[in-house]
Amino acid sequence: MTASADIATPSSSAPAQRRALTQLFVAAVVWIALGLVAGLFYREFTKAQGFPDGVSGQLALVHTHLLALGALVTLIVLALEKTFALSASRLFSWFFWIYNAGVLVTGAMMTWHGILDVLKVEASKAISGIAGAGHILIGAAFVLLLITLWKGIRRAA
């Protein structure tokens, strides 16, 4: 496979980039909404369960994880897409879906584990295993992003 097979043709790159920018923007909006809802849920759920203010745990971390890993990383990738046309690489789509799946799985397992902590129910080891799989997806997606970014930098040079 040649390097040119991985690059979209110039006539198709503008709609592809517009689609990628839109996709990234929508993903960032969704992650911001989920992050804010997670913070609200943490505050109200722990209050309803009689937890004192400032109690830390898995549930308290979901809010920041979704905002940082979901929204901020996506907004950074959006800027990189605009600068380096990352979507010209086929790997970009793989990065996007694997990354978002990884953040979703990780956030869901943190939420589940956090709810069990608040309810004082022992969590299954499977929760940690599934959360670990989410982290592996995030790591794999970062590798794809770095490869895609390197190709974009080389194309731009």
N, C-alpha and C positions, 0 to 999 in steps of 0.2 A: 504494500500500500504506500502510495506516495504522499508527501506532505500536502500536496495540492488537493488531494481527495478529501482532506479534513476541513478544507476552507470552502465556505459558501461562495458562489459566484457573485460578482459585484452587483448584478441586477437584482439578486435575491437578498442581499445583505441588509438593505435598508428596512424592508418589511420584517425581516428576521430580528433585527436589532430593536425595532419598535415593539414587536411582540415580546421580546425578552425584557425590555424595560418595563412594559406594562405588567408582565408576569411578576417581575421582582417588586414593583410598586404595590401590587395587590397583595403579594405575600407579606411585605412589610406591614401593611395596614392590618392584615389578619393577625400577625404576630403581636402587634401593638395592642390590638383589641383583646386577644387572649391573655397577654401579659397583665393588662389592667384588670381584667375580670379575675385572673388568678390572685392578684393582690387583694381585691375586694372580697373574694371568696375566703381567702385566708383570714382576713380581719373579722368577717362576720361569722365564719364557722367556728373559729377559736373562741370568739366572744360567746356564741351560743352554747359552747361546751364548757364554759366557765374557766377558760384559761386566762391567766393574768396577761396584761399588756407586755409586749416585748418577748414573749415566749418564742424561742427559735426552734427550728426543726426542718424536716424536708419540705413541709408545706410552705414555710416562709420563703424558701429558696426558689420556688416555681416562678414567682412573679419576676424576679431578676433574671433567671435563666431564659425565660421566654422573651423578655425585652432585649437582653444582651445577645444571646445566641440566635434568636429568631429575628427580631427587628433590626438591631444594629448591624449585625453581619450582613443581612440582606440589603440594607441601605448602602453599606460599603461595597458590596458586589454590584449594586446598581451603578454606583459611580465608576467602578472598574469597567463595567459593561459599556458605559457611555464613552469612556476613554480608550479602551482597547478592543471593543467589539468582540467580547468573549464568546458571544453566541455564534460567531463564525465557525467555531469548533463544535463538532458533534458531542464532545465531552461535556459541553456546557449544560445541555439538557439532563445528562446523567447526574452531573453535580447538583443541579437544582432539585431534582426529585429525591435523590438519595439524602441530600442535606436536610430538606424539609421533613422527610420521613424520620430521619434520625432525631431531629429536635422534637418532633411530635411524640415519638415513642419515649424519649427521655423525659419529656415534660409530663406525659401521662403517667409514667411509672413513679415519678417524683410525687405527683398529686396523689396517686393511690397509696403510696407508702406514707405520705404525710397525713392523709386522712386516718389511716390505721394507727399512726403514732398518736394523733390527737384523741382517738377513741380508745387508746391503750389496748389495742389488739395486736398480737404478734404478727409480723409480716412474714410471708412466705419467702424462702430463698429465691423462688422463681421471679419475684419482683426485681431483685437485684440482677438476676441473670438477663432479664428482658431489658432493664435499664442499661446494662452493659452492652447489649446488642445495639441499642440506640446510640451509645457513645461510639461504638465501632463504625456505625453508619456515618456519624458525623466526621470521624477521622478519615474514613475512606473518601467522603465528599470533599474534605479539605485537600486531600492529595489530588483529586480530579480538578479542583479549583486551581491549585498551584500549577499543574500541567497546562491547563487551559490559559492561565494568565501568562505563563512563559511563552506559549505559542502566540498569544496576542501581543506581547512585548516584542517578540521577534518579527511579527508581521508589521508592527508600527515603526520598527527601526529602519 
